[in-house]
């Protein structure tokens, strides 16, 4: 058995095409162009690449984007002041704080400082609370991307047993909440596993849909996967590889080749959930711009 590859690049391209059409329509109707402000603290190379990719994705669909940089030794007060200024800037409908921040900065405080109406990352407590209640709001980008991969690939989570390995505030917890909602794209039975889960392989083998989101390369092995399961790999890890020019390669949390031999479908790394996360970010930015026009009417 060879798994179907769920190509996130292709799915994200289709979503961006839909967004570009909607952005053009919004501009024609209102003269408004959605705007995204990205906040980058420090000079982490990976974060710089992520922000650059997000900016390019915005430009591709007609969304205005600008990156605001602070030095690695910036204070919490400086970060707060920047966020406050962006909250007040009507050119930007969405604010992205690129994580992780330097260790001396409080990420939770920074996220909570963002105006919930501009929280296109879907990480503000207001956004999280609305999601838990099933109310309209900004969905966190990676969980929303996972949901869209499943729906657009024909794997509706409804009635399926989804096992998520990982309980982070960015992926595991919100994804569980999203997939159990009584709404399209939800209605799944969800099990969340973590470091204290006993007999983890016994649990993961029960999954119709298995989501790996623990940040450990190759942690999900073939013996942990039921034959015919759908496997979603959220992990993206740098693994040393002397044969590569950069000295490393990107790997997911799934031992890809052996698992692909058993699974019905699987997302690759790279080219799986990563592009979908960016696509949902720009979708949220468009949504934020639309809501701002409604508020001003």
N, C-alpha and C positions, 0 to 999 in steps of 0.2 A: 504493500500500500504506500503510495506517495501522496503526501498532503498537498492540498490546494494552497498556493501561496496567496495570502491576502495582502495585496500590494497597496500599502498606504500612500505611496507617491501618486498612483493613478487615482485613488479615491479622493485624495486631497486636491488634485488638479481639477476633478469634476466639481468639488465644492467651491473652489476658488472661481471657477467659471460662473457658477450660480451667483456668487457674491459680487463678481464684477458687473454682472447684469443689473443686480439690485442697487449697487452703488451708483451706476450710471443713471438709473431711473430716479433715485433719490435726488441726485444733483439736478436732473432735468426738472423735477417737480418743485424743489425747494432752493436750489442754488447752494446747498450744503454739501461739503465733502467731509466724510468721517475722518477724525484725527486720532492718532494713537501716540502717546508719549511713553517712551521706554526709559526707565531709570537704571543706570548701570553704575555700580560702586566698585572701584578697584580696577585691576587690570588682568583678571582671570581670563586666559585665552579661550576656554570653552564657553564662558558666559558671553564673551565678545562675539564669538561665532554664532551663538544662539540668537543674540540680539540682531546681528547683521542679517541672518536668515529671515527673522520676523519682519524686519524693515523691508527687505526685498519682496516678501510675500504681500505686504501692504501695498507697495508700489505697483505690483502686478495687477491688483484689482482696483486701483484708483483711490486707495486710502492714503491720506497724508500721514507721514510718520516722522518723528524726530527723536533722537537719542540724547538724553541728558546725563552727563558723566560727573561723578564725584570721585575724588581721590580715595585710595584704599584706607587712609587714616581719617576719613571724614567722620564727624561726630554725629550722634543721634540727632542733635539739634539742627545740624546742617541738612541732614536727610529729611527731617520733618519740615523744615522751611521750604525745601524744594517741592515736596509733595503738596504742601499747602498752596504753593504758587500754581502748581499744575491743576489742583482742584478748582482754582478760581479762573483758570485760562479756558475760555470758551472755544478756542481752536481745537482743544483736545477733548474728545468724548470718552476716551479710554486711557487708563494709566496702567502700565505694566512695570512692576518692580522685579527686575531679574534676580532670581534666587540661585544659589545661596548668597546672602550678604556676608561681608567679613565678620569674623566671629565676635568682635566687640560690639556689633550692632544688634539690636533687638528686632528680629524679623516680624514677630507678632505685632509689635507696636507700629512698625512701618505699614504693615498691611491694614491695620485698623484705622490708620490715619487717612487712607485713600477714601474719597467720597464714594459711598456704595453705588451711586449712579454711574461711576466711572470704573467700577471694579470688574474689568473685562477678564481678569484671571479667575474670577469666581471664588476667591479665597477669603473675602471679608466675612466676618461673622453674620452680617445681614444676609449676604448671598447664600451662605451655608445654611442658615436657618430657613430661608425661603425654600431652598431645595428640599430640606428635610420635611417641610410641611406640604410639599408638592405645589407650591405657589410659583408663578412666573418670576424669573430672575435670571441672573447670569450663572450658567453652569460652569464648574471648573473644567479647564480645557482638556486635560488628559483623560479624565473619566468620560467626558462628553465625546472625545475622539474615539475611545474604545467602543462606546455605545453606537456611534455612527458606523464604525467598521463592521460591527455585527449586523446592524440593520441593512446597510447597503450591500453587504455580501450575502444576504439571505439567511442569516442566522439570528432570527428574532429571539431575544432572551426569554420571552414569555413562556412560562411553564418549565423552563430549563433549570437544572441545578448548576449554579455558577459558584465555583470555588475561587476565591481571591487569596493569594498568598502575599501578605503584606498589609499593614494597617496604618500607613502614613496618612497624615492630614491632607496631603496633596493628591494621593491616588486611592489607596485602599479603602479608607473610610467613606469618602464621597462617592466612590464608584459603587460600593455596597448600597448606599442610600439611593443612588440614582436607579440602579437596576431593580430594586424592590418596590419602586413607586407603582401605584395603580394608574398607569398611563402608558401610551405607546412607547415601546423601547424599554419597558420595565416588566413588572409581574413575574420576575424570576425568584426562585428560592436561592438565597445567597448564604454561603458559609465563608467567614473570614478567618484565615489562619495566620499564625504569627510564631514568634520564637518559642512561645510556651505551649504551642499545639503538640499534643501527644500523638505519636504514630502518624506523622504528617503524610507519608505516602498512602496510608489507608484512606485518608480523607481526600487527597487530591485525585485518587483513582475513581472516586464517586462522581467526579465532575463531568457534566455534559460540555461545559465551557470552563476552561481553566485559565485564570489570569495570573501571570507571574509579575510581581511588583515589589520585590524585596531588595533589589540593588546588589545582588550577588551573582557574578557571572557563572552560568552553567548550573545553577542550583537545582533546576527542575530537570531531572533525568528521565529516561524512557520508562523506567520501572514505576515512575510516579504518575504516569498518564494512561488513562483508559483508551483502548483501541477505538478509534472513531471520534475522539473528543476534538473540540475546537480549542486551540491554544493561542492565547493572546499574550505576547511578550512585551511588557512595558519597560523592562530594564534596558539601560544603555550604559555600558561599562567600558572603560579603557583597559585593555589587556596587553601586557608587554608582548611585542612580536618583532624580533630582530630582523625578520625577513621583509618587513615593511619599511618604506623610506622614512616614515614618521617615527618608527620605533614602537608603534602600538597599532592595535586594531580595535574596532568597536565590537562588542559582544553583548548579547542579551542575557537575561536570567535563565534562559532555556538552553539546554544542550541540543542545539538545533537539529543536526542531521539524524541522530537516533530518534528524537521525538517526532520529527517530520515523517519518519517511516511508519509511525503508529497513528498519528493524528489524521483527522479528516481535513483539517485546515489549520494554518498557522501563519502568524505575522513574522516577517523577517526583522532583523536588526543589523544595520540600519534599514530605513525604508518602510517601516511598519507604522507604529503608533506615533513616532516623532513628527512626521509631516502632518498627521491628523491633528495633533495638539496645536500646531501653528494655524491650521485651517480653522479650528474652533475659536482661536483667539481673534482672528480677523472677523469671523462671524459675529462674535460678541461685540466687537467694536462697531460694526454696522448696526447691530441691535441697539447699542447705546446711543448712536447718532439718531436713529429713528425715535427712540424714547424722548430724546431732548426736543425734537420737533413737536411731539405730542404735548410735552410739558409747557411749551411756549405758545400753544394755541389757545 
